[in-house]
Amino acid sequence: MTRRSNSIDYAVQCTICIDYDESGVANRIVYERPQMQIPDRPLTAFEQMRLAQHPDDEALTMEAKAIFADMRRNGRISQSATLGSIFIARTSAAALEMDL
């Protein structure tokens, strides 16, 4: 299992975790993506514009599925590997909960 770096700053990054099975062995791909923290107040017009530049959970999930498919296609993981689940941690608490 791959672990996330202790230096991840969840104010500007989120962690994506792809769990998959390869020949009966559970494996995990972990990577980071930029993100914007949502303040606990109404967003300004500038913040709304900045937020629109970052992918939402659906887009990140589609990206993770594409990465998994690309890794299978290019032989980085076996063709028999099956996708298990995709997790998105936007906070350090969520990452700890996911055992990253």
N, CA, C and O atoms as a GROMACS GRO file, in nm:
protein
  400
    1MET      N    1   0.084  -0.119   0.000
    1MET     CA    2   0.000   0.000   0.000
    1MET      C    3   0.089   0.126   0.000
    1MET      O    4   0.189   0.133   0.071
    2THR      N    5   0.050   0.221  -0.079
    2THR     CA    6   0.122   0.347  -0.088
    2THR      C    7   0.068   0.443   0.016
    2THR      O    8  -0.053   0.448   0.040
    3ARG      N    9   0.155   0.520   0.078
    3ARG     CA   10   0.114   0.618   0.178
    3ARG      C   11   0.130   0.758   0.122
    3ARG      O   12   0.217   0.783   0.038
    4ARG      N   13   0.047   0.849   0.168
    4ARG     CA   14   0.059   0.988   0.125
    4ARG      C   15   0.177   1.052   0.198
    4ARG      O   16   0.219   1.005   0.303
    5SER      N   17   0.227   1.156   0.141
    5SER     CA   18   0.336   1.231   0.203
    5SER      C   19   0.283   1.306   0.324
    5SER      O   20   0.168   1.352   0.324
    6ASN      N   21   0.364   1.320   0.427
    6ASN     CA   22   0.325   1.397   0.545
    6ASN      C   23   0.323   1.547   0.517
    6ASN      O   24   0.274   1.625   0.599
    7SER      N   25   0.375   1.587   0.402
    7SER     CA   26   0.385   1.730   0.372
    7SER      C   27   0.268   1.783   0.290
    7SER      O   28   0.273   1.896   0.243
    8ILE      N   29   0.161   1.705   0.273
    8ILE     CA   30   0.046   1.751   0.195
    8ILE      C   31  -0.023   1.864   0.269
    8ILE      O   32  -0.056   1.852   0.386
    9ASP      N   33  -0.044   1.975   0.199
    9ASP     CA   34  -0.115   2.090   0.255
    9ASP      C   35  -0.257   2.089   0.200
    9ASP      O   36  -0.280   2.126   0.085
   10TYR      N   37  -0.353   2.046   0.283
   10TYR     CA   38  -0.491   2.032   0.237
   10TYR      C   39  -0.560   2.167   0.215
   10TYR      O   40  -0.676   2.171   0.174
   11ALA      N   41  -0.491   2.276   0.243
   11ALA     CA   42  -0.546   2.407   0.208
   11ALA      C   43  -0.538   2.429   0.057
   11ALA      O   44  -0.615   2.508   0.001
   12VAL      N   45  -0.445   2.358  -0.009
   12VAL     CA   46  -0.427   2.378  -0.153
   12VAL      C   47  -0.426   2.248  -0.234
   12VAL      O   48  -0.421   2.252  -0.357
   13GLN      N   49  -0.431   2.131  -0.167
   13GLN     CA   50  -0.427   2.003  -0.238
   13GLN      C   51  -0.528   1.906  -0.180
   13GLN      O   52  -0.566   1.916  -0.063
   14CYS      N   53  -0.570   1.810  -0.263
   14CYS     CA   54  -0.650   1.698  -0.214
   14CYS      C   55  -0.578   1.570  -0.256
   14CYS      O   56  -0.497   1.571  -0.349
   15THR      N   57  -0.608   1.461  -0.189
   15THR     CA   58  -0.548   1.332  -0.218
   15THR      C   59  -0.651   1.243  -0.287
   15THR      O   60  -0.765   1.232  -0.240
   16ILE      N   61  -0.612   1.180  -0.396
   16ILE     CA   62  -0.697   1.086  -0.468
   16ILE      C   63  -0.639   0.947  -0.447
   16ILE      O   64  -0.518   0.928  -0.459
   17CYS      N   65  -0.724   0.852  -0.414
   17CYS     CA   66  -0.681   0.715  -0.387
   17CYS      C   67  -0.761   0.620  -0.476
   17CYS      O   68  -0.884   0.621  -0.473
   18ILE      N   69  -0.692   0.538  -0.554
   18ILE     CA   70  -0.754   0.438  -0.640
   18ILE      C   71  -0.719   0.302  -0.584
   18ILE      O   72  -0.602   0.262  -0.587
   19ASP      N   73  -0.817   0.229  -0.533
   19ASP     CA   74  -0.796   0.092  -0.485
   19ASP      C   75  -0.831  -0.004  -0.597
   19ASP      O   76  -0.935   0.011  -0.662
   20TYR      N   77  -0.745  -0.104  -0.619
   20TYR     CA   78  -0.773  -0.202  -0.723
   20TYR      C   79  -0.717  -0.338  -0.682
   20TYR      O   80  -0.632  -0.347  -0.594
   21ASP      N   81  -0.766  -0.442  -0.748
   21ASP     CA   82  -0.723  -0.579  -0.721
   21ASP      C   83  -0.645  -0.629  -0.842
   21ASP      O   84  -0.690  -0.616  -0.956
   22GLU      N   85  -0.528  -0.685  -0.815
   22GLU     CA   86  -0.443  -0.738  -0.923
   22GLU      C   87  -0.398  -0.877  -0.884
   22GLU      O   88  -0.314  -0.893  -0.795
   23SER      N   89  -0.453  -0.978  -0.949
   23SER     CA   90  -0.420  -1.119  -0.921
   23SER      C   91  -0.443  -1.154  -0.775
   23SER      O   92  -0.361  -1.224  -0.715
   24GLY      N   93  -0.552  -1.108  -0.719
   24GLY     CA   94  -0.587  -1.140  -0.581
   24GLY      C   95  -0.517  -1.056  -0.476
   24GLY      O   96  -0.534  -1.079  -0.357
   25VAL      N   97  -0.438  -0.958  -0.519
   25VAL     CA   98  -0.365  -0.871  -0.426
   25VAL      C   99  -0.426  -0.731  -0.432
   25VAL      O  100  -0.441  -0.674  -0.540
   26ALA      N  101  -0.460  -0.676  -0.315
   26ALA     CA  102  -0.515  -0.540  -0.309
   26ALA      C  103  -0.401  -0.440  -0.325
   26ALA      O  104  -0.299  -0.449  -0.257
   27ASN      N  105  -0.419  -0.346  -0.416
   27ASN     CA  106  -0.319  -0.242  -0.441
   27ASN      C  107  -0.386  -0.106  -0.438
   27ASN      O  108  -0.509  -0.094  -0.442
   28ARG      N  109  -0.303  -0.002  -0.429
   28ARG     CA  110  -0.354   0.134  -0.418
   28ARG      C  111  -0.262   0.231  -0.492
   28ARG      O  112  -0.140   0.224  -0.480
   29ILE      N  113  -0.324   0.320  -0.567
   29ILE     CA  114  -0.252   0.431  -0.631
   29ILE      C  115  -0.296   0.557  -0.558
   29ILE      O  116  -0.416   0.581  -0.541
   30VAL      N  117  -0.200   0.639  -0.516
   30VAL     CA  118  -0.231   0.762  -0.443
   30VAL      C  119  -0.160   0.879  -0.512
   30VAL      O  120  -0.041   0.871  -0.542
   31TYR      N  121  -0.235   0.986  -0.536
   31TYR     CA  122  -0.174   1.105  -0.594
   31TYR      C  123  -0.247   1.230  -0.543
   31TYR      O  124  -0.358   1.221  -0.491
   32GLU      N  125  -0.183   1.345  -0.561
   32GLU     CA  126  -0.239   1.471  -0.514
   32GLU      C  127  -0.278   1.559  -0.632
   32GLU      O  128  -0.220   1.552  -0.740
   33ARG      N  129  -0.379   1.643  -0.608
   33ARG     CA  130  -0.429   1.740  -0.707
   33ARG      C  131  -0.452   1.873  -0.637
   33ARG      O  132  -0.483   1.876  -0.518
   34PRO      N  133  -0.439   1.984  -0.711
   34PRO     CA  134  -0.470   2.114  -0.652
   34PRO      C  135  -0.618   2.124  -0.614
   34PRO      O  136  -0.704   2.066  -0.681
   35GLN      N  137  -0.646   2.197  -0.509
   35GLN     CA  138  -0.785   2.224  -0.471
   35GLN      C  139  -0.791   2.359  -0.401
   35GLN      O  140  -0.689   2.412  -0.355
   36MET      N  141  -0.909   2.414  -0.394
   36MET     CA  142  -0.932   2.540  -0.323
   36MET      C  143  -1.020   2.510  -0.202
   36MET      O  144  -1.121   2.441  -0.213
   37GLN      N  145  -0.981   2.561  -0.088
   37GLN     CA  146  -1.064   2.546   0.031
   37GLN      C  147  -1.183   2.640   0.022
   37GLN      O  148  -1.170   2.755  -0.022
   38ILE      N  149  -1.297   2.591   0.063
   38ILE     CA  150  -1.419   2.671   0.063
   38ILE      C  151  -1.431   2.740   0.199
   38ILE      O  152  -1.438   2.672   0.301
   39PRO      N  153  -1.434   2.873   0.202
   39PRO     CA  154  -1.448   2.942   0.331
   39PRO      C  155  -1.587   2.921   0.391
   39PRO      O  156  -1.683   2.891   0.319
   40ASP      N  157  -1.597   2.936   0.520
   40ASP     CA  158  -1.724   2.919   0.591
   40ASP      C  159  -1.803   3.050   0.590
   40ASP      O  160  -1.837   3.105   0.695
   41ARG      N  161  -1.831   3.099   0.470
   41ARG     CA  162  -1.906   3.223   0.449
   41ARG      C  163  -1.943   3.227   0.301
   41ARG      O  164  -1.893   3.146   0.223
   42PRO      N  165  -2.029   3.317   0.262
   42PRO     CA  166  -2.062   3.328   0.119
   42PRO      C  167  -1.936   3.361   0.037
   42PRO      O  168  -1.850   3.438   0.081
   43LEU      N  169  -1.927   3.301  -0.081
   43LEU     CA  170  -1.811   3.324  -0.166
   43LEU      C  171  -1.820   3.458  -0.238
   43LEU      O  172  -1.928   3.501  -0.278
   44THR      N  173  -1.705   3.522  -0.253
   44THR     CA  174  -1.698   3.644  -0.334
   44THR      C  175  -1.701   3.603  -0.481
   44THR      O  176  -1.685   3.486  -0.514
   45ALA      N  177  -1.721   3.698  -0.569
   45ALA     CA  178  -1.721   3.670  -0.713
   45ALA      C  179  -1.585   3.613  -0.756
   45ALA      O  180  -1.579   3.522  -0.838
   46PHE      N  181  -1.478   3.668  -0.701
   46PHE     CA  182  -1.344   3.619  -0.734
   46PHE      C  183  -1.326   3.474  -0.687
   46PHE      O  184  -1.271   3.392  -0.760
   47GLU      N  185  -1.372   3.443  -0.566
   47GLU     CA  186  -1.360   3.306  -0.514
   47GLU      C  187  -1.443   3.209  -0.598
   47GLU      O  188  -1.400   3.096  -0.621
   48GLN      N  189  -1.560   3.251  -0.643
   48GLN     CA  190  -1.642   3.166  -0.729
   48GLN      C  191  -1.570   3.137  -0.861
   48GLN      O  192  -1.576   3.025  -0.912
   49MET      N  193  -1.503   3.237  -0.914
   49MET     CA  194  -1.428   3.219  -1.038
   49MET      C  195  -1.311   3.122  -1.016
   49MET      O  196  -1.288   3.033  -1.098
   50ARG      N  197  -1.239   3.140  -0.906
   50ARG     CA  198  -1.127   3.050  -0.875
   50ARG      C  199  -1.175   2.908  -0.852
   50ARG      O  200  -1.111   2.813  -0.898
   51LEU      N  201  -1.287   2.892  -0.783
   51LEU     CA  202  -1.341   2.760  -0.753
   51LEU      C  203  -1.377   2.685  -0.882
   51LEU      O  204  -1.358   2.564  -0.891
   52ALA      N  205  -1.429   2.757  -0.979
   52ALA     CA  206  -1.467   2.695  -1.106
   52ALA      C  207  -1.347   2.640  -1.182
   52ALA      O  208  -1.363   2.558  -1.273
   53GLN      N  209  -1.227   2.683  -1.147
   53GLN     CA  210  -1.106   2.636  -1.214
   53GLN      C  211  -1.058   2.502  -1.159
   53GLN      O  212  -0.971   2.439  -1.219
   54HIS      N  213  -1.112   2.458  -1.046
   54HIS     CA  214  -1.071   2.332  -0.984
   54HIS      C  215  -1.176   2.225  -1.011
   54HIS      O  216  -1.296   2.254  -1.010
   55PRO      N  217  -1.133   2.101  -1.036
   55PRO     CA  218  -1.230   1.994  -1.064
   55PRO      C  219  -1.313   1.957  -0.942
   55PRO      O  220  -1.264   1.961  -0.829
   56ASP      N  221  -1.439   1.922  -0.967
   56ASP     CA  222  -1.525   1.875  -0.858
   56ASP      C  223  -1.503   1.724  -0.840
   56ASP      O  224  -1.424   1.664  -0.913
   57ASP      N  225  -1.573   1.664  -0.742
   57ASP     CA  226  -1.553   1.522  -0.712
   57ASP      C  227  -1.584   1.432  -0.832
   57ASP      O  228  -1.514   1.333  -0.855
   58GLU      N  229  -1.686   1.467  -0.908
   58GLU     CA  230  -1.721   1.386  -1.025
   58GLU      C  231  -1.608   1.388  -1.128
   58GLU      O  232  -1.574   1.284  -1.185
   59ALA      N  233  -1.552   1.506  -1.152
   59ALA     CA  234  -1.442   1.517  -1.248
   59ALA      C  235  -1.318   1.443  -1.198
   59ALA      O  236  -1.249   1.379  -1.277
   60LEU      N  237  -1.290   1.451  -1.067
   60LEU     CA  238  -1.176   1.379  -1.012
   60LEU      C  239  -1.195   1.228  -1.021
   60LEU      O  240  -1.100   1.155  -1.046
   61THR      N  241  -1.318   1.182  -1.000
   61THR     CA  242  -1.348   1.038  -1.012
   61THR      C  243  -1.328   0.992  -1.156
   61THR      O  244  -1.268   0.887  -1.180
   62MET      N  245  -1.376   1.069  -1.251
   62MET     CA  246  -1.358   1.034  -1.393
   62MET      C  247  -1.209   1.034  -1.429
   62MET      O  248  -1.164   0.948  -1.504
   63GLU      N  249  -1.134   1.130  -1.375
   63GLU     CA  250  -0.990   1.136  -1.400
   63GLU      C  251  -0.922   1.012  -1.343
   63GLU      O  252  -0.836   0.953  -1.410
   64ALA      N  253  -0.958   0.971  -1.222
   64ALA     CA  254  -0.897   0.853  -1.159
   64ALA      C  255  -0.927   0.727  -1.240
   64ALA      O  256  -0.839   0.643  -1.257
   65LYS      N  257  -1.050   0.714  -1.288
   65LYS     CA  258  -1.086   0.598  -1.372
   65LYS      C  259  -1.003   0.598  -1.500
   65LYS      O  260  -0.959   0.492  -1.545
   66ALA      N  261  -0.982   0.714  -1.558
   66ALA     CA  262  -0.902   0.725  -1.681
   66ALA      C  263  -0.756   0.688  -1.653
   66ALA      O  264  -0.693   0.622  -1.736
   67ILE      N  265  -0.703   0.731  -1.539
   67ILE     CA  266  -0.565   0.697  -1.502
   67ILE      C  267  -0.552   0.546  -1.486
   67ILE      O  268  -0.456   0.487  -1.535
   68PHE      N  269  -0.648   0.483  -1.417
   68PHE     CA  270  -0.646   0.338  -1.399
   68PHE      C  271  -0.650   0.267  -1.535
   68PHE      O  272  -0.571   0.176  -1.559
   69ALA      N  273  -0.741   0.308  -1.623
   69ALA     CA  274  -0.753   0.246  -1.755
   69ALA      C  275  -0.625   0.265  -1.836
   69ALA      O  276  -0.581   0.173  -1.906
   70ASP      N  277  -0.565   0.383  -1.828
   70ASP     CA  278  -0.441   0.412  -1.900
   70ASP      C  279  -0.327   0.325  -1.848
   70ASP      O  280  -0.246   0.275  -1.927
   71MET      N  281  -0.319   0.306  -1.717
   71MET     CA  282  -0.214   0.222  -1.660
   71MET      C  283  -0.230   0.077  -1.705
   71MET      O  284  -0.130   0.009  -1.731
   72ARG      N  285  -0.352   0.029  -1.714
   72ARG     CA  286  -0.376  -0.108  -1.765
   72ARG      C  287  -0.338  -0.116  -1.912
   72ARG      O  288  -0.271  -0.211  -1.954
   73ARG      N  289  -0.380  -0.019  -1.990
   73ARG     CA  290  -0.354  -0.018  -2.134
   73ARG      C  291  -0.203  -0.015  -2.163
   73ARG      O  292  -0.157  -0.078  -2.258
   74ASN      N  293  -0.128   0.060  -2.082
   74ASN     CA  294   0.016   0.075  -2.104
   74ASN      C  295   0.100  -0.030  -2.032
   74ASN      O  296   0.223  -0.024  -2.038
   75GLY      N  297   0.036  -0.125  -1.965
   75GLY     CA  298   0.109  -0.234  -1.901
   75GLY      C  299   0.173  -0.201  -1.768
   75GLY      O  300   0.253  -0.280  -1.717
   76ARG      N  301   0.141  -0.087  -1.710
   76ARG     CA  302   0.198  -0.054  -1.578
   76ARG      C  303   0.133  -0.138  -1.469
   76ARG      O  304   0.194  -0.164  -1.365
   77ILE      N  305   0.009  -0.182  -1.493
   77ILE     CA  306  -0.057  -0.282  -1.410
   77ILE      C  307  -0.115  -0.385  -1.507
   77ILE      O  308  -0.134  -0.356  -1.625
   78SER      N  309  -0.143  -0.506  -1.458
   78SER     CA  310  -0.185  -0.613  -1.548
   78SER      C  311  -0.324  -0.588  -1.606
   78SER      O  312  -0.406  -0.516  -1.548
   79GLN      N  313  -0.348  -0.648  -1.722
   79GLN     CA  314  -0.478  -0.637  -1.788
   79GLN      C  315  -0.589  -0.697  -1.703
   79GLN      O  316  -0.706  -0.661  -1.718
   80SER      N  317  -0.554  -0.790  -1.613
   80SER     CA  318  -0.655  -0.855  -1.529
   80SER      C  319  -0.691  -0.773  -1.405
   80SER      O  320  -0.782  -0.810  -1.331
   81ALA      N  321  -0.621  -0.662  -1.382
   81ALA     CA  322  -0.650  -0.578  -1.265
   81ALA      C  323  -0.792  -0.524  -1.273
   81ALA      O  324  -0.839  -0.484  -1.380
   82THR      N  325  -0.860  -0.523  -1.159
   82THR     CA  326  -0.998  -0.471  -1.155
   82THR      C  327  -1.006  -0.353  -1.059
   82THR      O  328  -0.950  -0.355  -0.950
   83LEU      N  329  -1.076  -0.251  -1.103
   83LEU     CA  330  -1.094  -0.130  -1.022
   83LEU      C  331  -1.184  -0.161  -0.903
   83LEU      O  332  -1.292  -0.217  -0.919
   84GLY      N  333  -1.139  -0.123  -0.785
   84GLY     CA  334  -1.219  -0.141  -0.665
   84GLY      C  335  -1.296  -0.014  -0.633
   84GLY      O  336  -1.416  -0.004  -0.662
   85SER      N  337  -1.229   0.082  -0.573
   85SER     CA  338  -1.296   0.206  -0.533
   85SER      C  339  -1.203   0.324  -0.550
   85SER      O  340  -1.081   0.310  -0.561
   86ILE      N  341  -1.265   0.442  -0.552
   86ILE     CA  342  -1.192   0.567  -0.565
   86ILE      C  343  -1.234   0.656  -0.448
   86ILE      O  344  -1.353   0.677  -0.425
   87PHE      N  345  -1.135   0.708  -0.375
   87PHE     CA  346  -1.161   0.797  -0.262
   87PHE      C  347  -1.096   0.931  -0.290
   87PHE      O  348  -0.990   0.939  -0.351
   88ILE      N  349  -1.162   1.037  -0.244
   88ILE     CA  350  -1.108   1.172  -0.256
   88ILE      C  351  -1.104   1.231  -0.116
   88ILE      O  352  -1.208   1.248  -0.052
   89ALA      N  353  -0.983   1.263  -0.068
   89ALA     CA  354  -0.967   1.324   0.064
   89ALA      C  355  -0.938   1.472   0.045
   89ALA      O  356  -0.834   1.509  -0.009
   90ARG      N  357  -1.030   1.555   0.091
   90ARG     CA  358  -1.011   1.700   0.079
   90ARG      C  359  -0.962   1.762   0.209
   90ARG      O  360  -0.934   1.882   0.214
   91THR      N  361  -0.951   1.681   0.315
   91THR     CA  362  -0.900   1.728   0.444
   91THR      C  363  -0.805   1.623   0.500
   91THR      O  364  -0.811   1.506   0.461
   92SER      N  365  -0.718   1.664   0.592
   92SER     CA  366  -0.627   1.568   0.654
   92SER      C  367  -0.704   1.466   0.736
   92SER      O  368  -0.662   1.350   0.744
   93ALA      N  369  -0.816   1.506   0.796
   93ALA     CA  370  -0.897   1.412   0.873
   93ALA      C  371  -0.952   1.302   0.782
   93ALA      O  372  -0.955   1.185   0.821
   94ALA      N  373  -0.996   1.339   0.663
   94ALA     CA  374  -1.046   1.239   0.568
   94ALA      C  375  -0.934   1.146   0.524
   94ALA      O  376  -0.956   1.026   0.508
   95ALA      N  377  -0.815   1.198   0.504
   95ALA     CA  378  -0.701   1.115   0.465
   95ALA      C  379  -0.667   1.015   0.575
   95ALA      O  380  -0.639   0.898   0.546
   96LEU      N  381  -0.669   1.059   0.699
   96LEU     CA  382  -0.643   0.968   0.810
   96LEU      C  383  -0.750   0.861   0.819
   96LEU      O  384  -0.721   0.744   0.846
   97GLU      N  385  -0.875   0.900   0.796
   97GLU     CA  386  -0.986   0.805   0.798
   97GLU      C  387  -0.970   0.699   0.689
   97GLU      O  388  -1.011   0.585   0.707
   98MET      N  389  -0.910   0.737   0.577
   98MET     CA  390  -0.888   0.645   0.466
   98MET      C  391  -0.758   0.569   0.483
   98MET      O  392  -0.719   0.493   0.394
   99ASP      N  393  -0.689   0.587   0.595
   99ASP     CA  394  -0.562   0.521   0.624
   99ASP      C  395  -0.455   0.554   0.521
   99ASP      O  396  -0.380   0.468   0.477
  100LEU      N  397  -0.450   0.682   0.482
  100LEU     CA  398  -0.348   0.726   0.387
  100LEU      C  399  -0.226   0.778   0.460
  100LEU      O  400  -0.129   0.820   0.396
   0.00000   0.00000   0.00000
